[in-house]
């Protein structure tokens, strides 16, 4: 499992979970695949199941923690 952590102060520019744009999703997927290819034996990597989750941290405009959310499997391969 891979985890992306996004933090946003206020919501003027959207929420943290809205910032997994297609280009970012491609980058996260490529990074995960590269890790699997270089860190796990090839026989195991071919059959490895993996996903990319998101920890979304919401702060108010002063920086005070409002909430933390956890989203599973935010990027589909």
C-alpha angles and dihedrals in degrees: 000000000000123000129205115199118206125183127189130183108217124343101259091113098034136272126301092252091057090063097075093100121177092262091051090047090053091049093050091048093049091049092050092048091048091051092050092048095049103035105036126060110261094244091054096040093056090060099033116125115214142162139188117237130187132224107201116200117194119197128180119239091272092054098256114145112254102173145328120222130190120210122188125216098000094164121054118207 
